[in-house]
Structure formats: structure tokens, C-alpha cells
């Protein structure tokens, strides 16, 4: 597997993680009984980590020779 393919998989995984964070954030705000703080914290962490993974993978794809 080439470096470009590995970074492509990392970008795909990061976007899924960010999407999961957005969905969890939506459910945290729409849950009955107000905002669920624990779910919201996990959602923000997933969103940030997913975004960082995607940006790092894009940089890796641009720098990769193969």
C-alpha cells in the first residue's frame, strides 16, 4: 500500500469520525431532559480529532511522492 493510499484511508476515517461527532452533538442537544453534557463533550472531542486527522492526511497526500 502506498503512502498516498494510507493517507486517503486516514482522511476517510477522519471524515467519518467528524461526522459521528456531529451526529452525537445533534443528539446531545435534542435529548429529552436538556443537554447531555457527557455526550456533548465526547462529540466535540470526536469532531476535533476527526478534523485534525483529515487535515493531517491532506497534508500527507500532498507531500507524498507515491
PDB file of N, H, CA, C and O in Angstrom:
ATOM      1  N   UNK A   1       0.848  -1.194   0.000  1.00  0.00           N
ATOM      2  CA  UNK A   1       0.000   0.000   0.000  1.00  0.00           C
ATOM      3  C   UNK A   1       0.889   1.251   0.000  1.00  0.00           C
ATOM      4  O   UNK A   1       1.834   1.357   0.782  1.00  0.00           O
ATOM      5  N   UNK A   2       0.574   2.171  -0.871  1.00  0.00           N
ATOM      6  H   UNK A   2      -0.193   2.085  -1.506  1.00  0.00           H
ATOM      7  CA  UNK A   2       1.394   3.372  -0.982  1.00  0.00           C
ATOM      8  C   UNK A   2       1.034   4.379   0.118  1.00  0.00           C
ATOM      9  O   UNK A   2       0.001   4.271   0.779  1.00  0.00           O
ATOM     10  N   UNK A   3       1.912   5.345   0.283  1.00  0.00           N
ATOM     11  H   UNK A   3       2.751   5.433  -0.254  1.00  0.00           H
ATOM     12  CA  UNK A   3       1.688   6.388   1.284  1.00  0.00           C
ATOM     13  C   UNK A   3       0.428   7.174   0.968  1.00  0.00           C
ATOM     14  O   UNK A   3      -0.323   7.548   1.869  1.00  0.00           O
ATOM     15  N   UNK A   4       0.198   7.424  -0.311  1.00  0.00           N
ATOM     16  H   UNK A   4       0.808   7.120  -1.044  1.00  0.00           H
ATOM     17  CA  UNK A   4      -0.993   8.180  -0.721  1.00  0.00           C
ATOM     18  C   UNK A   4      -2.271   7.423  -0.347  1.00  0.00           C
ATOM     19  O   UNK A   4      -3.250   8.026   0.092  1.00  0.00           O
ATOM     20  N   UNK A   5      -2.254   6.098  -0.525  1.00  0.00           N
ATOM     21  H   UNK A   5      -1.459   5.608  -0.882  1.00  0.00           H
ATOM     22  CA  UNK A   5      -3.427   5.290  -0.162  1.00  0.00           C
ATOM     23  C   UNK A   5      -3.650   5.299   1.351  1.00  0.00           C
ATOM     24  O   UNK A   5      -4.785   5.400   1.815  1.00  0.00           O
ATOM     25  N   UNK A   6      -2.562   5.192   2.115  1.00  0.00           N
ATOM     26  H   UNK A   6      -1.640   5.110   1.737  1.00  0.00           H
ATOM     27  CA  UNK A   6      -2.686   5.219   3.577  1.00  0.00           C
ATOM     28  C   UNK A   6      -3.280   6.541   4.048  1.00  0.00           C
ATOM     29  O   UNK A   6      -4.143   6.562   4.925  1.00  0.00           O
ATOM     30  N   UNK A   7      -2.814   7.642   3.463  1.00  0.00           N
ATOM     31  H   UNK A   7      -2.113   7.625   2.750  1.00  0.00           H
ATOM     32  CA  UNK A   7      -3.351   8.949   3.844  1.00  0.00           C
ATOM     33  C   UNK A   7      -4.797   9.111   3.382  1.00  0.00           C
ATOM     34  O   UNK A   7      -5.583   9.801   4.032  1.00  0.00           O
ATOM     35  N   UNK A   8      -5.148   8.483   2.270  1.00  0.00           N
ATOM     36  H   UNK A   8      -4.509   7.922   1.742  1.00  0.00           H
ATOM     37  CA  UNK A   8      -6.533   8.512   1.808  1.00  0.00           C
ATOM     38  C   UNK A   8      -7.451   7.815   2.797  1.00  0.00           C
ATOM     39  O   UNK A   8      -8.537   8.308   3.101  1.00  0.00           O
ATOM     40  N   UNK A   9      -7.010   6.659   3.303  1.00  0.00           N
ATOM     41  H   UNK A   9      -6.127   6.258   3.056  1.00  0.00           H
ATOM     42  CA  UNK A   9      -7.797   5.960   4.313  1.00  0.00           C
ATOM     43  C   UNK A   9      -7.895   6.771   5.601  1.00  0.00           C
ATOM     44  O   UNK A   9      -8.934   6.769   6.261  1.00  0.00           O
ATOM     45  N   UNK A  10      -6.813   7.465   5.958  1.00  0.00           N
ATOM     46  H   UNK A  10      -5.969   7.466   5.421  1.00  0.00           H
ATOM     47  CA  UNK A  10      -6.835   8.304   7.157  1.00  0.00           C
ATOM     48  C   UNK A  10      -7.821   9.456   6.986  1.00  0.00           C
ATOM     49  O   UNK A  10      -8.542   9.799   7.923  1.00  0.00           O
ATOM     50  N   UNK A  11      -7.857  10.050   5.802  1.00  0.00           N
ATOM     51  H   UNK A  11      -7.272   9.771   5.041  1.00  0.00           H
ATOM     52  CA  UNK A  11      -8.801  11.138   5.541  1.00  0.00           C
ATOM     53  C   UNK A  11     -10.237  10.625   5.589  1.00  0.00           C
ATOM     54  O   UNK A  11     -11.122  11.300   6.114  1.00  0.00           O
ATOM     55  N   UNK A  12     -10.466   9.437   5.045  1.00  0.00           N
ATOM     56  H   UNK A  12      -9.746   8.889   4.618  1.00  0.00           H
ATOM     57  CA  UNK A  12     -11.804   8.833   5.069  1.00  0.00           C
ATOM     58  C   UNK A  12     -12.237   8.545   6.504  1.00  0.00           C
ATOM     59  O   UNK A  12     -13.365   8.848   6.896  1.00  0.00           O
ATOM     60  N   UNK A  13     -11.332   7.960   7.280  1.00  0.00           N
ATOM     61  H   UNK A  13     -10.416   7.714   6.963  1.00  0.00           H
ATOM     62  CA  UNK A  13     -11.646   7.663   8.682  1.00  0.00           C
ATOM     63  C   UNK A  13     -11.879   8.926   9.492  1.00  0.00           C
ATOM     64  O   UNK A  13     -12.765   8.968  10.346  1.00  0.00           O
ATOM     65  N   UNK A  14     -11.087   9.952   9.226  1.00  0.00           N
ATOM     66  H   UNK A  14     -10.367   9.918   8.533  1.00  0.00           H
ATOM     67  CA  UNK A  14     -11.251  11.216   9.935  1.00  0.00           C
ATOM     68  C   UNK A  14     -12.571  11.892   9.619  1.00  0.00           C
ATOM     69  O   UNK A  14     -13.205  12.475  10.498  1.00  0.00           O
ATOM     70  N   UNK A  15     -12.986  11.813   8.353  1.00  0.00           N
ATOM     71  H   UNK A  15     -12.471  11.339   7.638  1.00  0.00           H
ATOM     72  CA  UNK A  15     -14.277  12.422   7.999  1.00  0.00           C
ATOM     73  C   UNK A  15     -15.428  11.658   8.636  1.00  0.00           C
ATOM     74  O   UNK A  15     -16.420  12.266   9.040  1.00  0.00           O
ATOM     75  N   UNK A  16     -15.315  10.325   8.734  1.00  0.00           N
ATOM     76  H   UNK A  16     -14.510   9.831   8.405  1.00  0.00           H
ATOM     77  CA  UNK A  16     -16.347   9.549   9.417  1.00  0.00           C
ATOM     78  C   UNK A  16     -16.396   9.899  10.902  1.00  0.00           C
ATOM     79  O   UNK A  16     -17.474  10.001  11.488  1.00  0.00           O
ATOM     80  N   UNK A  17     -15.212  10.084  11.509  1.00  0.00           N
ATOM     81  H   UNK A  17     -14.337  10.002  11.033  1.00  0.00           H
ATOM     82  CA  UNK A  17     -15.152  10.447  12.925  1.00  0.00           C
ATOM     83  C   UNK A  17     -15.774  11.828  13.160  1.00  0.00           C
ATOM     84  O   UNK A  17     -16.506  12.025  14.130  1.00  0.00           O
ATOM     85  N   UNK A  18     -15.483  12.777  12.273  1.00  0.00           N
ATOM     86  H   UNK A  18     -14.889  12.617  11.485  1.00  0.00           H
ATOM     87  CA  UNK A  18     -16.075  14.109  12.399  1.00  0.00           C
ATOM     88  C   UNK A  18     -17.591  14.052  12.214  1.00  0.00           C
ATOM     89  O   UNK A  18     -18.332  14.743  12.914  1.00  0.00           O
ATOM     90  N   UNK A  19     -18.050  13.226  11.270  1.00  0.00           N
ATOM     91  H   UNK A  19     -17.448  12.665  10.702  1.00  0.00           H
ATOM     92  CA  UNK A  19     -19.493  13.068  11.051  1.00  0.00           C
ATOM     93  C   UNK A  19     -20.159  12.453  12.277  1.00  0.00           C
ATOM     94  O   UNK A  19     -21.250  12.864  12.673  1.00  0.00           O
ATOM     95  N   UNK A  20     -19.502  11.475  12.868  1.00  0.00           N
ATOM     96  H   UNK A  20     -18.616  11.141  12.546  1.00  0.00           H
ATOM     97  CA  UNK A  20     -20.022  10.860  14.090  1.00  0.00           C
ATOM     98  C   UNK A  20     -20.129  11.897  15.206  1.00  0.00           C
ATOM     99  O   UNK A  20     -21.106  11.916  15.955  1.00  0.00           O
ATOM    100  N   UNK A  21     -19.114  12.759  15.309  1.00  0.00           N
ATOM    101  H   UNK A  21     -18.321  12.743  14.701  1.00  0.00           H
ATOM    102  CA  UNK A  21     -19.154  13.824  16.311  1.00  0.00           C
ATOM    103  C   UNK A  21     -20.316  14.779  16.096  1.00  0.00           C
ATOM    104  O   UNK A  21     -20.955  15.212  17.055  1.00  0.00           O
ATOM    105  N   UNK A  22     -20.594  15.111  14.826  1.00  0.00           N
ATOM    106  H   UNK A  22     -20.075  14.759  14.047  1.00  0.00           H
ATOM    107  CA  UNK A  22     -21.725  15.994  14.533  1.00  0.00           C
ATOM    108  C   UNK A  22     -23.050  15.328  14.890  1.00  0.00           C
ATOM    109  O   UNK A  22     -23.932  15.971  15.459  1.00  0.00           O
ATOM    110  N   UNK A  23     -23.195  14.059  14.566  1.00  0.00           N
ATOM    111  H   UNK A  23     -22.478  13.537  14.104  1.00  0.00           H
ATOM    112  CA  UNK A  23     -24.433  13.340  14.881  1.00  0.00           C
ATOM    113  C   UNK A  23     -24.621  13.241  16.391  1.00  0.00           C
ATOM    114  O   UNK A  23     -25.725  13.441  16.899  1.00  0.00           O
ATOM    115  N   UNK A  24     -23.540  12.932  17.108  1.00  0.00           N
ATOM    116  H   UNK A  24     -22.643  12.770  16.696  1.00  0.00           H
ATOM    117  CA  UNK A  24     -23.637  12.847  18.572  1.00  0.00           C
ATOM    118  C   UNK A  24     -23.969  14.207  19.176  1.00  0.00           C
ATOM    119  O   UNK A  24     -24.732  14.286  20.138  1.00  0.00           O
ATOM    120  N   UNK A  25     -23.410  15.268  18.625  1.00  0.00           N
ATOM    121  H   UNK A  25     -22.790  15.204  17.843  1.00  0.00           H
ATOM    122  CA  UNK A  25     -23.736  16.614  19.102  1.00  0.00           C
ATOM    123  C   UNK A  25     -25.204  16.956  18.882  1.00  0.00           C
ATOM    124  O   UNK A  25     -25.844  17.583  19.726  1.00  0.00           O
ATOM    125  N   UNK A  26     -25.727  16.533  17.729  1.00  0.00           N
ATOM    126  H   UNK A  26     -25.208  16.024  17.043  1.00  0.00           H
ATOM    127  CA  UNK A  26     -27.146  16.755  17.451  1.00  0.00           C
ATOM    128  C   UNK A  26     -28.015  16.034  18.481  1.00  0.00           C
ATOM    129  O   UNK A  26     -28.972  16.607  19.002  1.00  0.00           O
ATOM    130  N   UNK A  27     -27.682  14.785  18.768  1.00  0.00           N
ATOM    131  H   UNK A  27     -26.905  14.319  18.345  1.00  0.00           H
ATOM    132  CA  UNK A  27     -28.461  14.030  19.743  1.00  0.00           C
ATOM    133  C   UNK A  27     -28.282  14.572  21.162  1.00  0.00           C
ATOM    134  O   UNK A  27     -29.193  14.486  21.984  1.00  0.00           O
ATOM    135  N   UNK A  28     -27.106  15.128  21.441  1.00  0.00           N
ATOM    136  H   UNK A  28     -26.366  15.198  20.772  1.00  0.00           H
ATOM    137  CA  UNK A  28     -26.889  15.721  22.764  1.00  0.00           C
ATOM    138  C   UNK A  28     -27.802  16.921  22.973  1.00  0.00           C
ATOM    139  O   UNK A  28     -28.299  17.141  24.077  1.00  0.00           O
ATOM    140  N   UNK A  29     -28.023  17.701  21.914  1.00  0.00           N
ATOM    141  H   UNK A  29     -27.619  17.522  21.016  1.00  0.00           H
ATOM    142  CA  UNK A  29     -28.871  18.887  22.046  1.00  0.00           C
ATOM    143  C   UNK A  29     -30.354  18.560  21.983  1.00  0.00           C
ATOM    144  O   UNK A  29     -31.172  19.281  22.554  1.00  0.00           O
ATOM    145  N   UNK A  30     -30.713  17.469  21.288  1.00  0.00           N
ATOM    146  H   UNK A  30     -30.048  16.883  20.824  1.00  0.00           H
ATOM    147  CA  UNK A  30     -32.135  17.152  21.131  1.00  0.00           C
ATOM    148  C   UNK A  30     -32.611  16.099  22.125  1.00  0.00           C
ATOM    149  O   UNK A  30     -33.765  15.677  22.069  1.00  0.00           O
ATOM    150  N   UNK A  31     -31.736  15.669  23.034  1.00  0.00           N
ATOM    151  H   UNK A  31     -30.798  16.012  23.080  1.00  0.00           H
ATOM    152  CA  UNK A  31     -32.129  14.650  24.008  1.00  0.00           C
ATOM    153  C   UNK A  31     -33.162  15.223  24.974  1.00  0.00           C
ATOM    154  O   UNK A  31     -33.152  16.413  25.288  1.00  0.00           O
ATOM    155  N   UNK A  32     -34.046  14.353  25.435  1.00  0.00           N
ATOM    156  H   UNK A  32     -34.054  13.386  25.180  1.00  0.00           H
ATOM    157  CA  UNK A  32     -35.041  14.808  26.410  1.00  0.00           C
ATOM    158  C   UNK A  32     -34.344  15.072  27.738  1.00  0.00           C
ATOM    159  O   UNK A  32     -33.431  14.344  28.129  1.00  0.00           O
ATOM    160  N   UNK A  33     -34.778  16.108  28.417  1.00  0.00           N
ATOM    161  H   UNK A  33     -35.519  16.700  28.100  1.00  0.00           H
ATOM    162  CA  UNK A  33     -34.176  16.454  29.696  1.00  0.00           C
ATOM    163  C   UNK A  33     -33.015  17.417  29.560  1.00  0.00           C
ATOM    164  O   UNK A  33     -32.178  17.512  30.459  1.00  0.00           O
ATOM    165  N   UNK A  34     -32.953  18.129  28.451  1.00  0.00           N
ATOM    166  H   UNK A  34     -33.632  18.052  27.721  1.00  0.00           H
ATOM    167  CA  UNK A  34     -31.902  19.127  28.294  1.00  0.00           C
ATOM    168  C   UNK A  34     -30.655  18.575  27.638  1.00  0.00           C
ATOM    169  O   UNK A  34     -30.654  17.462  27.112  1.00  0.00           O
ATOM    170  N   UNK A  35     -29.603  19.355  27.674  1.00  0.00           N
ATOM    171  H   UNK A  35     -29.603  20.259  28.102  1.00  0.00           H
ATOM    172  CA  UNK A  35     -28.351  18.990  27.016  1.00  0.00           C
ATOM    173  C   UNK A  35     -27.622  17.955  27.858  1.00  0.00           C
ATOM    174  O   UNK A  35     -27.406  18.146  29.055  1.00  0.00           O
ATOM    175  N   UNK A  36     -27.251  16.867  27.221  1.00  0.00           N
ATOM    176  H   UNK A  36     -27.427  16.711  26.249  1.00  0.00           H
ATOM    177  CA  UNK A  36     -26.473  15.835  27.898  1.00  0.00           C
ATOM    178  C   UNK A  36     -24.997  16.223  27.787  1.00  0.00           C
ATOM    179  O   UNK A  36     -24.399  16.113  26.717  1.00  0.00           O
ATOM    180  N   UNK A  37     -24.422  16.673  28.887  1.00  0.00           N
ATOM    181  H   UNK A  37     -24.908  16.763  29.756  1.00  0.00           H
ATOM    182  CA  UNK A  37     -23.073  17.243  28.864  1.00  0.00           C
ATOM    183  C   UNK A  37     -22.015  16.214  28.484  1.00  0.00           C
ATOM    184  O   UNK A  37     -21.081  16.534  27.749  1.00  0.00           O
ATOM    185  N   UNK A  38     -22.147  14.983  28.974  1.00  0.00           N
ATOM    186  H   UNK A  38     -22.906  14.723  29.572  1.00  0.00           H
ATOM    187  CA  UNK A  38     -21.130  13.964  28.679  1.00  0.00           C
ATOM    188  C   UNK A  38     -21.103  13.626  27.192  1.00  0.00           C
ATOM    189  O   UNK A  38     -20.032  13.521  26.594  1.00  0.00           O
ATOM    190  N   UNK A  39     -22.284  13.455  26.598  1.00  0.00           N
ATOM    191  H   UNK A  39     -23.154  13.540  27.084  1.00  0.00           H
ATOM    192  CA  UNK A  39     -22.348  13.163  25.164  1.00  0.00           C
ATOM    193  C   UNK A  39     -21.800  14.334  24.364  1.00  0.00           C
ATOM    194  O   UNK A  39     -21.137  14.139  23.345  1.00  0.00           O
ATOM    195  N   UNK A  40     -22.078  15.556  24.826  1.00  0.00           N
ATOM    196  H   UNK A  40     -22.617  15.714  25.654  1.00  0.00           H
ATOM    197  CA  UNK A  40     -21.598  16.741  24.122  1.00  0.00           C
ATOM    198  C   UNK A  40     -20.073  16.825  24.161  1.00  0.00           C
ATOM    199  O   UNK A  40     -19.449  17.176  23.159  1.00  0.00           O
ATOM    200  N   UNK A  41     -19.471  16.509  25.302  1.00  0.00           N
ATOM    201  H   UNK A  41     -19.979  16.224  26.115  1.00  0.00           H
ATOM    202  CA  UNK A  41     -18.006  16.528  25.416  1.00  0.00           C
ATOM    203  C   UNK A  41     -17.383  15.495  24.476  1.00  0.00           C
ATOM    204  O   UNK A  41     -16.419  15.799  23.774  1.00  0.00           O
ATOM    205  N   UNK A  42     -17.920  14.289  24.460  1.00  0.00           N
ATOM    206  H   UNK A  42     -18.703  14.042  25.031  1.00  0.00           H
ATOM    207  CA  UNK A  42     -17.401  13.239  23.569  1.00  0.00           C
ATOM    208  C   UNK A  42     -17.590  13.637  22.110  1.00  0.00           C
ATOM    209  O   UNK A  42     -16.724  13.372  21.276  1.00  0.00           O
ATOM    210  N   UNK A  43     -18.723  14.276  21.797  1.00  0.00           N
ATOM    211  H   UNK A  43     -19.427  14.492  22.475  1.00  0.00           H
ATOM    212  CA  UNK A  43     -18.985  14.705  20.425  1.00  0.00           C
ATOM    213  C   UNK A  43     -17.979  15.758  19.976  1.00  0.00           C
ATOM    214  O   UNK A  43     -17.486  15.702  18.850  1.00  0.00           O
ATOM    215  N   UNK A  44     -17.671  16.716  20.846  1.00  0.00           N
ATOM    216  H   UNK A  44     -18.072  16.762  21.761  1.00  0.00           H
ATOM    217  CA  UNK A  44     -16.704  17.759  20.489  1.00  0.00           C
ATOM    218  C   UNK A  44     -15.315  17.155  20.289  1.00  0.00           C
ATOM    219  O   UNK A  44     -14.600  17.533  19.361  1.00  0.00           O
ATOM    220  N   UNK A  45     -14.933  16.218  21.157  1.00  0.00           N
ATOM    221  H   UNK A  45     -15.514  15.911  21.911  1.00  0.00           H
ATOM    222  CA  UNK A  45     -13.629  15.554  21.014  1.00  0.00           C
ATOM    223  C   UNK A  45     -13.560  14.790  19.695  1.00  0.00           C
ATOM    224  O   UNK A  45     -12.553  14.862  18.990  1.00  0.00           O
ATOM    225  N   UNK A  46     -14.629  14.055  19.354  1.00  0.00           N
ATOM    226  H   UNK A  46     -15.447  13.997  19.927  1.00  0.00           H
ATOM    227  CA  UNK A  46     -14.651  13.304  18.096  1.00  0.00           C
ATOM    228  C   UNK A  46     -14.582  14.238  16.899  1.00  0.00           C
ATOM    229  O   UNK A  46     -13.891  13.950  15.922  1.00  0.00           O
ATOM    230  N   UNK A  47     -15.295  15.358  16.971  1.00  0.00           N
ATOM    231  H   UNK A  47     -15.857  15.592  17.765  1.00  0.00           H
ATOM    232  CA  UNK A  47     -15.299  16.321  15.868  1.00  0.00           C
ATOM    233  C   UNK A  47     -13.915  16.934  15.662  1.00  0.00           C
ATOM    234  O   UNK A  47     -13.444  17.043  14.530  1.00  0.00           O
ATOM    235  N   UNK A  48     -13.271  17.331  16.745  1.00  0.00           N
ATOM    236  H   UNK A  48     -13.653  17.242  17.665  1.00  0.00           H
ATOM    237  CA  UNK A  48     -11.941  17.947  16.652  1.00  0.00           C
ATOM    238  C   UNK A  48     -10.908  16.937  16.162  1.00  0.00           C
ATOM    239  O   UNK A  48     -10.102  17.246  15.284  1.00  0.00           O
ATOM    240  N   UNK A  49     -10.931  15.726  16.729  1.00  0.00           N
ATOM    241  H   UNK A  49     -11.586  15.475  17.442  1.00  0.00           H
ATOM    242  CA  UNK A  49      -9.961  14.703  16.312  1.00  0.00           C
ATOM    243  C   UNK A  49     -10.169  14.321  14.849  1.00  0.00           C
ATOM    244  O   UNK A  49      -9.202  14.126  14.113  1.00  0.00           O
ATOM    245  N   UNK A  50     -11.422  14.215  14.431  1.00  0.00           N
ATOM    246  H   UNK A  50     -12.208  14.373  15.029  1.00  0.00           H
ATOM    247  CA  UNK A  50     -11.703  13.900  13.029  1.00  0.00           C
ATOM    248  C   UNK A  50     -11.186  14.983  12.100  1.00  0.00           C
ATOM    249  O   UNK A  50     -10.590  14.687  11.064  1.00  0.00           O
ATOM    250  N   UNK A  51     -11.412  16.236  12.469  1.00  0.00           N
ATOM    251  H   UNK A  51     -11.896  16.476  13.310  1.00  0.00           H
ATOM    252  CA  UNK A  51     -10.916  17.334  11.647  1.00  0.00           C
ATOM    253  C   UNK A  51      -9.400  17.380  11.570  1.00  0.00           C
ATOM    254  O   UNK A  51      -8.835  17.630  10.505  1.00  0.00           O
ATOM    255  N   UNK A  52      -8.746  17.142  12.691  1.00  0.00           N
ATOM    256  H   UNK A  52      -9.206  16.940  13.556  1.00  0.00           H
ATOM    257  CA  UNK A  52      -7.278  17.107  12.693  1.00  0.00           C
ATOM    258  C   UNK A  52      -6.749  15.963  11.848  1.00  0.00           C
ATOM    259  O   UNK A  52      -5.752  16.120  11.142  1.00  0.00           O
ATOM    260  N   UNK A  53      -7.408  14.811  11.912  1.00  0.00           N
ATOM    261  H   UNK A  53      -8.218  14.683  12.485  1.00  0.00           H
ATOM    262  CA  UNK A  53      -6.985  13.649  11.124  1.00  0.00           C
ATOM    263  C   UNK A  53      -7.136  13.928   9.635  1.00  0.00           C
ATOM    264  O   UNK A  53      -6.259  13.576   8.846  1.00  0.00           O
ATOM    265  N   UNK A  54      -8.229  14.552   9.249  1.00  0.00           N
ATOM    266  H   UNK A  54      -8.941  14.838   9.890  1.00  0.00           H
ATOM    267  CA  UNK A  54      -8.438  14.876   7.838  1.00  0.00           C
ATOM    268  C   UNK A  54      -7.387  15.870   7.353  1.00  0.00           C
ATOM    269  O   UNK A  54      -6.814  15.687   6.279  1.00  0.00           O
ATOM    270  N   UNK A  55      -7.127  16.923   8.134  1.00  0.00           N
ATOM    271  H   UNK A  55      -7.592  17.072   9.006  1.00  0.00           H
ATOM    272  CA  UNK A  55      -6.163  17.929   7.690  1.00  0.00           C
ATOM    273  C   UNK A  55      -4.750  17.353   7.614  1.00  0.00           C
ATOM    274  O   UNK A  55      -3.998  17.672   6.694  1.00  0.00           O
ATOM    275  N   UNK A  56      -4.389  16.505   8.579  1.00  0.00           N
ATOM    276  H   UNK A  56      -5.001  16.246   9.327  1.00  0.00           H
ATOM    277  CA  UNK A  56      -3.066  15.877   8.526  1.00  0.00           C
ATOM    278  C   UNK A  56      -2.953  14.933   7.329  1.00  0.00           C
ATOM    279  O   UNK A  56      -1.903  14.858   6.691  1.00  0.00           O
ATOM    280  N   UNK A  57      -4.023  14.220   7.030  1.00  0.00           N
ATOM    281  H   UNK A  57      -4.876  14.281   7.548  1.00  0.00           H
ATOM    282  CA  UNK A  57      -3.994  13.307   5.892  1.00  0.00           C
ATOM    283  C   UNK A  57      -3.888  14.065   4.575  1.00  0.00           C
ATOM    284  O   UNK A  57      -3.209  13.606   3.656  1.00  0.00           O
ATOM    285  N   UNK A  58      -4.548  15.220   4.465  1.00  0.00           N
ATOM    286  H   UNK A  58      -5.099  15.593   5.212  1.00  0.00           H
ATOM    287  CA  UNK A  58      -4.462  16.019   3.237  1.00  0.00           C
ATOM    288  C   UNK A  58      -3.035  16.521   3.038  1.00  0.00           C
ATOM    289  O   UNK A  58      -2.517  16.500   1.922  1.00  0.00           O
ATOM    290  N   UNK A  59      -2.407  16.966   4.111  1.00  0.00           N
ATOM    291  H   UNK A  59      -2.828  16.982   5.017  1.00  0.00           H
ATOM    292  CA  UNK A  59      -1.006  17.401   4.029  1.00  0.00           C
ATOM    293  C   UNK A  59      -0.125  16.230   3.612  1.00  0.00           C
ATOM    294  O   UNK A  59       0.780  16.391   2.794  1.00  0.00           O
ATOM    295  N   UNK A  60      -0.390  15.046   4.175  1.00  0.00           N
ATOM    296  H   UNK A  60      -1.125  14.914   4.840  1.00  0.00           H
ATOM    297  CA  UNK A  60       0.394  13.860   3.821  1.00  0.00           C
ATOM    298  C   UNK A  60       0.211  13.462   2.370  1.00  0.00           C
ATOM    299  O   UNK A  60       1.166  13.035   1.721  1.00  0.00           O
ATOM    300  N   UNK A  61      -1.011  13.597   1.847  1.00  0.00           N
ATOM    301  H   UNK A  61      -1.786  13.944   2.374  1.00  0.00           H
ATOM    302  CA  UNK A  61      -1.261  13.262   0.440  1.00  0.00           C
ATOM    303  C   UNK A  61      -0.505  14.232  -0.473  1.00  0.00           C
ATOM    304  O   UNK A  61       0.064  13.828  -1.487  1.00  0.00           O
ATOM    305  N   UNK A  62      -0.509  15.501  -0.104  1.00  0.00           N
ATOM    306  H   UNK A  62      -0.971  15.829   0.719  1.00  0.00           H
ATOM    307  CA  UNK A  62       0.185  16.496  -0.944  1.00  0.00           C
ATOM    308  C   UNK A  62       1.694  16.297  -0.935  1.00  0.00           C
ATOM    309  O   UNK A  62       2.354  16.540  -1.945  1.00  0.00           O
ATOM    310  N   UNK A  63       2.251  15.855   0.201  1.00  0.00           N
ATOM    311  H   UNK A  63       1.715  15.658   1.022  1.00  0.00           H
ATOM    312  CA  UNK A  63       3.702  15.698   0.301  1.00  0.00           C
ATOM    313  C   UNK A  63       4.181  14.360  -0.239  1.00  0.00           C
ATOM    314  O   UNK A  63       5.361  14.209  -0.552  1.00  0.00           O
ATOM    315  N   UNK A  64       3.274  13.375  -0.354  1.00  0.00           N
ATOM    316  H   UNK A  64       2.315  13.497  -0.100  1.00  0.00           H
ATOM    317  CA  UNK A  64       3.686  12.022  -0.742  1.00  0.00           C
ATOM    318  C   UNK A  64       4.101  11.983  -2.213  1.00  0.00           C
ATOM    319  O   UNK A  64       3.487  12.614  -3.072  1.00  0.00           O
ATOM    320  N   UNK A  65       5.157  11.224  -2.468  1.00  0.00           N
ATOM    321  H   UNK A  65       5.655  10.711  -1.769  1.00  0.00           H
ATOM    322  CA  UNK A  65       5.621  11.052  -3.831  1.00  0.00           C
ATOM    323  C   UNK A  65       4.870   9.929  -4.540  1.00  0.00           C
ATOM    324  O   UNK A  65       4.707   9.953  -5.759  1.00  0.00           O
ATOM    325  N   UNK A  66       4.413   8.945  -3.766  1.00  0.00           N
ATOM    326  H   UNK A  66       4.545   8.925  -2.775  1.00  0.00           H
ATOM    327  CA  UNK A  66       3.757   7.790  -4.395  1.00  0.00           C
ATOM    328  C   UNK A  66       2.360   7.611  -3.840  1.00  0.00           C
ATOM    329  O   UNK A  66       1.648   6.692  -4.246  1.00  0.00           O
TER     330      UNK A  66
END
